[in-house]
Amino acid sequence: MSKTKNTRPLAALLDDLASDQPLALASLYRLSDLTQAELDLFTQRWGQLSPERRFTVVQHLADISEENFQVDFAPIFTYCLQDAAAPVRQAALEGLWDTDDTKLITPLLDLFHHDPVVEVRAAAAAALGHFVLLTEWGQFKPTTTARIVTALLAQLDNPHTAMPVRRAALEAVSSAAHERVPALIAAAYEDDREEMKAAALYAMGSQADPRWLKQIRLELENPSPLLREEAVRAAGNLGGSDLVEPLIEILHHDDDLSVQLAAVAALGQIGSEQAREALATLLPDAEAEPLREAIEEALEEVDMFASLSLFDLGADEEE
């Protein structure tokens, strides 16, 4: 975000944040793209805020980052990884969900190994998982993130690892091209604990391997909304055209809104003509009002990828 869009003095904003007056969300955009001098001022004043206020600010910054890719709060999130309040550390980790700054690997691993709060360790695992995914996409050499994979596997091998950390570790390592990952997913799928089965379904989707098609299809009808939702997301990642019909059934008949929303997103990911038609047909339906925004976004995604495919095809034909 350009500095010209918000020239309010940072000190004035920090005064407001340290007060007990209501938080103006629009004012938080001023914290994007801080200069080094501004960041120094921020760190000097940050301790004047109560732990609750610090959490509220960082959580809002994380939410803004998820919706707006033009802002950059990474220096603030990085600083807040050492905050005394665990909720602030966790919110900062959520804000760094898409970071590709390899300098953060060491502090993230330190939180993953040593933070006294389970939820913070689980959030650190999720942030580390993004580096694993980027490695599989070719952005990093495997040697860059090998220690991340080793750390995640070690926590999965440790019988005393807390459930939230175990689940997050499996999800984080699931995209790694490591020989142990399929067996770990299969074992988690057979686990009696719903959290691990949900993690296994997430991991199946992350791998996008047709070997998991049978399990994903089966769990689309699971009585648990949590497992149905994870199965739906996995189906979208797998992208098979034979999954479109069951996803359409879920879209029309599932009684859980979260599952329906996941089905909309999954159909948008698959993007076949049948998927697009199902979404477009449902759009004017009055009963689909809670889904309307998600359907519109999914249709935009389908159309965007269709136009990109046509563009690529045209380029190939010219060549």
N, C-alpha and C positions, 0 to 999 in steps of 0.2 A: 504494500500500500504506500503510495507516495506521501512524503512528508507534507506536501502542499495541500493535501486534503484535510489535514488536521494540524494546525500550527499552535495549538494551545500549549502553554508551557508545561513540561512534564511535572515540575514541582507542584503546580496547582492541582493536577490530577492526583498526585500522590497524597496531597493534603486531603482531598475528597475521599480517597480510598481509606485513609487512616481515620476518618470521621465515622459517625454512626448514621450518616444520612443514606438514603436509598441509593443503590448502585445504578448508575446510568450505563447500560450496556454499550451504547454507541460510543461512549467515551473511551472504552477499553481498546478500541482500534488504535488509539494514540500509542499503545505499547508495542505496536508492530515496528520492525525495522529500526530498533534503537541504535543510536551511535554508541561507541564505547563509553563516552562521557555520560550519556544518558543511562546506560546500563549500570555504570558505577553509582550514579545517583539512586537508581532503583534499588540496588542491593544495600545501599546505606540506609534507605528509608523503609525497606520491606519489613523489618522487624518491628516497626511501629504498629503494624496491623495485627489484630487479634488472629489466633489460629483459624477461627471460623471465617473471618473476613478473607484471610489469605486463601483458604480453600475455595470460597465462593469465586474469588477473582480468577484463580487458576483453572477452575472447572469451566467457567465461562470462556476463558481463552481457549481451552481445549475444544469446546463446542464450536466456537467461531472457526477454529482451524479446520475442523472437519467439514464445514460448509463452505469455506472461502479459502481457496488455494493461493490467493494473492497476499495474504498476511504472513508474517514471519514472527512468531513468538518463541522460536527455538531457544534463543539465549536465556529467556526467562524460564522456560521449562527446564533447561539444563541446570540453571542455578537452583531451582526449587527441588531438584533431586536430593539435595542435602537438607531440606527443610526439617525442622524439629517435629512438625506435625505429620503423622502418617497419611492422613487424607490428602494433604497437599502434595506429598511425594507421589501418591497414587495418581492424582489428577495430572501431575506433570508428566508422568509416564504415559498416560493416555494421550496427552498432547503431542508426545513424540512417537506416536504409533507408526508414522510413515517416514521417520528419519532415515537418511542414508549416510549420516556422518559417522564414519568408522571410529572417530575419536571417542564416541560415546559407548563403544562396546565394553571397554574396561569398567567404567562406572556402572553400567547396566548389569554386568556380571557380578559386580560387588553387591549390588542391591539384591540380585537374584540369590546369591549365596548367603548373605549375612543380614539382610534387613530383619528386624524382630517381628515384623507384622506380615502375616501370611498373605494378605491381599496385595501388599506392595510387592512381595516376591512374585506373585502370580502376574501382576501387571508388568513387572520387569521381564518375565518370560515372554509375554505377548510382544513386547517391544523388540526383544532379541529375535523372535520368530520372523520379524520383517526382514532382518538381515539375512536369515536363512533363505527366505523366499527370493530376495534380490540376487543371492548367489545362484540359485537355480535358474534365474532369468539371465544369468551371464553378466551381471553388473559387477560382481566381485569374484575373485579367484577363490576356490574352495579353501585354500590355506588361510584366507582372511577370516573366515568364519568357522574354521574347524573347531576352535575351542568353545564356540557357542554350542555346536552340536554335541561335543563331548560333555559339556556341563548339563545340557538338557537330558541326555541319555543317563547320566549319573543320577539325576534326581528321579528318573523313572525306575532305575534299578534299586533305589533306596526304599525299603519297605516302610520307613518312618516318614516319608515325604507327605506333607499335608495334602488333603484332597484338592483344594483349589490350585496349589502349585503343581501337583501331578497332572491335573487336567490341562492347565495352561502349558506345561512342558510338552505334553503329547501334541497339542494343537500347534505349538511353535515348531516342533521338529518334523511335523508331518510332511512338509514340502521338501525335506532334504532327500537327496538321492543316496540314502544310506541303506545298507543291506538289512539292517535290523528293523527299519521302520514298518514294513508291512506286517511283520510278526507282532510288533507292539500294538498296532492298530487292531489286529485280529484278537489279541488277548484282551484289549480294552473293550471290544465289542461284546465279548463273552462275560465281562464283569457284571456282577449283580447290581452294582451301584449305578444309578441312573446318570450321575455326573460323568462317569467314565464312558458309559455307552454313548452319551451325547458327544464327548470328546472324540470318540472313535468315528462317529458319523461326520463330525467336522473334518477330521483328518482324512476320511475317505474322499470328501469333496475337495480338500486341498490337493490330494494326489491326483484327482481327476483320472483315475485308472478304472477301465471298464470291469476289472476283476471284482469291484465292489458293487456292481449294478444290482445283483440279487439282494444284498443286504439293504441297500438304499430303498429299493422298491418295497421290500417287506416293511420297513419302518415308516413308510409313508402312511401306513394304516395303524400305527402304534397308538394305543389309548392315551399315551402321555403327550400333551401338547409340546413339551420341550423336545422330545425325541422326534415328533412329527416335523417340528420347525427345523431342526438340524438336518433331518433327512431331505426336506424340501430344498434347503440351501445346498446340500451336497448334490442333489439332482440338478440344480442350476449350474453348478460348477462342472459336473460331469458332462452336461450338455447333450445327452442322447435324445434323438427325436422320439424314441419309444417311451420317453418319460413325459412327453407333453400331455397325453391323455390323462394319466393319473393326476398331474398337476392341475389340469383344467377341472377335474372332479373336485379336488381340494378347494380350488378357487370358488367354486359354486356352492359347496356343501359343508365345508369345515366350519365348525362353530367357534373357532378361536381366531380372533382378528390377527394376532401376530403370525399365525400359520398362514392365513390368507395373504397377508402382506408379503411374507416370504415367497409364497407361490407366485405372486405378481412379479417380484424381482427375478425369480428363477425363470419364468417364461420370457422375461425381457432378455435374460442372459442367453437362453437357447436361441431365441430370435428367428425361429422358423416361421414360415408363412402361416402354419396352423396356430402357432403360439401368438403371432401378431393378430390374427383374426379373432382368436378367443378374447384377447385383451380389448380390441377395438369394439367387439360386440357388447362387452360388459360395460364399457365406458358410459353410455347413455342410460344405463339401468339405474333407477332411483335407489334400489337396494344396495347398490355398490358405492354409495356416497362416501362411506369411510375409507374406501380404497381409491377414490378418484385421483388424488394427487399422485399416489404410487403408480397407478395405471398409466397416467400421462407421462411420468418419468420413464417408465418401462418402454412405452411406445417410442419415446424420443431416443432411447438407447437402441432399440431395434432399427429405427430409421437411420440413425447415425452410422451404425455398423454396416447397414445395407449400402449406404452411399459410399462408405470407405471401400467396401468390397467391389463396387462398380468402378470406383476410381482405379483401384489396383488392377482390375481386369482390363480397363482401357489402356493402362500403362503397359501391361504385358502384350496386348495386341499390337501396340505401336512398335514395341521392341521386336 
